[in-house]
Amino acid sequence: MLIDLSFYLLIALLLQILLNCFFICVWQNSVLKKFHEVYQSEQKIHDGFIPRFGGLAMLLTLFAVNYFLPTSWMTNLLSIIFLCFLPLFFVTFLEDTYNNIQPLARLIFILSSSFLIFIFSDFDLPVVDIPVFSVLFNQHAWLFILILILAVSGMVNAFNFIDGLNGLLLFNFISIFLSLLLMTNDVGSQEWLKLLTILIAISFIQLIFNFPKAFIFSGDLGAYSFGFIISILIVVFFGQFPNFLSWQAILILFYPICEFLFTFFRRLWARKNLFRADRLHLHQLLFSFLETKLSKKLSANSLATILLAPLWGFPLFWIYLHGIQLSLFDNVLGMLLGITLYLMYYFFCFKINHHRNQL
């Protein structure tokens, strides 16, 4: 098994390095210079013109590795995921190239891909650990599927929300995959072990190109595609192994969930357009503060990612500390501590930035 896994990891390593180098070189071609000025987003915090096709390199690498893997239910699942992601693939690729796709249009395609995966797949759904809702969902399966479609769509958006600093998105991917890998060791599934190891390797290889200095970004395609893959894999994992409380899935995803929900209610409270980007995400506030102290964008960018490690690494730390199968109490306590930590980070960064702007 180790020899087989090493072969697939070698394929991932070589192909992903080649793809990243290819995209970086091609982006410097004089013919494409006209695209360099396209990306002028409100959320942009970096200098220069850096290609946003790292996500394409990750996705193509995973597609190629899946092609070489022996046929199994896991490779079939990945094939269905790739197929259902196609509508969102095209719109995010165009967004990374032209940066002119409206947020509402992206949301429609996210919902479309999320709808398709639940229509064309036949995996077991997770068990809901809330008595009243479990009875309701057992009687009305379509309602549970609808909620899962909305939840997956929300998570795909959530991963895009935490994208912006060098390495932040990729570190979060690695933390989530490692958390699932720890849990996989408890159930002894070789298929899951192989897949998660490959996903960790792909994320780590991409991290080398993105942190501490970014030579290429994951882009919307990277955030949406791997956010989509993670969301579906978590649904499948907790459906296959109901001995894990479904609350643990929320804990594993708590940082992007916190960012998504807090951003939603923050904009709602301020009566702002829910789809309009702003510079008030936690990582952006922390970066703004560090930039004034360090006077170097690159240093502030990478340091902000490191300082946010207690958030993106919290689920992995909590599962490692309290055991693979968390009790309801440990799950709820972990989520409460994580939310408290997030709010402390946010309001501290907001206050110091507000104070600085008044000086």
Protein Blocks (a to p, Z undefined) as FASTA:
>chain_A
ZZmmmmmmmmmmmmmmmmmmmmmmmmmpmklmmmmmmpccfklcbecjddfklmmmmmmm
mmmmmmmpccdfklmmmmmmmmmmmmmmmmmmmmmmnopacfklmmmmmmmmmmmmmmmp
ccdcdddfbfklmmmmmmmmmlmmmmmmmmmmmmmmmmmmmgobehklmmmmmmmmmmmm
mmmmmnopaklmmmmmmmmmmmmmmmmmmofbdfbdfbjmlmmmmmmmmmmmmmmmmmmm
mmbcfklmmmmmmmmmmmmmmmmmmmmmnopafkbccfkbfklmmmmmmmmmnopaklmm
mmmmmmmmmmmmmmmmmmmmnojbdcfklmmmmmmmmmmmmmmmmmmmmmmmmmmmmZZ
